[in-house]
Every structure is written in structure tokens, then in C-alpha cells.
Amino acid sequence: CSRPQKVCLCPFLPIHPLKVSTCLYIIQHPAEESRVLRTVPLLSACLPPEKCKILVGRRFSEDRYPELATVCRSPSTLILYPGAEATNLEEVAVMSASPSVMIIIDGTWSQAKDIFYKNSLFRLPKQVQLKTNISSQYVIRTQPTNTCLSTLECAAAALSIMEKNKSIQETILRPLQALCSFQLQHGAQIHHSKEHLLKNGLYNKPMPKNKRKLRRMELLVNNVKI
């Protein structure tokens, strides 16, 4: 895990990489590389190298990424990105018999949105979303809403559905739970979601002057999905 011995996460990782038929392509925004407590390295440590491929960047053209372009054009490829056009993953998994490829964008919501809409390749695969009301266990980082999940949590839930094996999710979440526990023991504070803070009058930062951002905050308070 490349962490100091006192906070080593290796005991919480699977002894052997998980055997899965689904291959993940993690499209990582460059800003995520510099985050100390990012979750993708933990996800990668749980899976065989050939089943978890990480591509870092903002723009992905067919000329520069021919392998990714081929993947995006394959009928068995899915992209995990919520929205009106997305099908619930559970429904797709029932009909899927062959090994699949899943693309997941790693970044903040605004970064993920920018990558999704400014790269035409990512609108070629079938768009899917997770139907869950589970709260994130990544409590050392602020999420926009109570049900927003980290990249590792999304991947864990998606793999358990695609592989029809709930134990996969439990195994992948174990190092994340240990990471948060270590950080809290060493002075980190639990981060409630922005939605929780706004609804309970605990949001102590200046309200944005940008009308679009202010409107998004109003939607969070009024329980409107954004």
C-alpha cells in the first residue's frame, strides 16, 4: 500500500487479487493524482493489473487512445455515469452473460462532468448508474450529497453486481474502512456531506456569488436530485 508501517493497509487488502471477469477502465482527472487520500490505489491493489487500467487526463481522442476507442465502441462496454439516459446497472447485469468492460470517471462531480461531456468517446458505451441509498463510508472527505460514493465504493458496488458476488464489495471496502479509521485515530474529523451541512445550518463557508452554484446548493437543501 506504500504507507508508513503504523498506518499500513496491507493487512486489509486481499491476499491474492480478486478473480473477476469484468475489466475496469478508470478515467482519472489529473488533480486526483496529487490527493494523498485517494481511493483508486486501494482499488487497484485489490484487482489484477489487467482488470484495473488507469488512464490519467482530461481529453481522450481516438488518435491518442486507440485502445480506449476500441473499448468504447464495443457493445459489451458500460460507462458508470448517472443521468436521465442511464439504465440501472442491476437491470443490465441480469441480461449480461459475457465478460464486460466498465468505464468509471475518477474526480470531483464537476471534473467528472467535464470529462464526460467533452469526450465524445464516453458517450458511445451504454450509460449505467447505481440505484442505491447507501451512505458513503469515505467519511474523511466531503461529498456533495449523502448518497454520493467514492470511486472505490462505486467500483466495489458495480463489480459485486456484475460478478453476482456480494463478497467482492465487502473485500474492496475493507481497506477504505481501515484508511478512514486510521485517519480518524490520528486527528482527522468526520466530514458530513454538503447536503447534510446545508440542511442542518452547519455550512460555515461563504455562500457562492455565482448564481449557478447557488442554485445547486438550493437544490441540495430541497432534496432535488442534481
SULBEL-V581312 format. One record per run of one state. SS is the DSSP state (H for helix, E for strand, C for the rest). FROM is the first residue (numbers start at 1). TO is the last residue. Records with the same first field share a line. If there is no record, write none. Layout:
SS: FROM-TO + FROM-TO
//
This chain:
C: 1-4 + 8-9 + 13-17 + 19-22 + 29-29 + 35-39 + 48-48 + 57-65 + 74-76 + 81-86 + 96-100 + 107-108 + 118-119 + 124-125 + 130-150 + 163-165 + 186-193 + 200-210 + 222-226
H: 5-7 + 10-12 + 30-34 + 40-46 + 49-51 + 66-73 + 89-95 + 109-117 + 120-123 + 151-162 + 166-185 + 194-199 + 211-221
E: 18-18 + 23-28 + 47-47 + 52-56 + 77-80 + 87-88 + 101-106 + 126-129
//
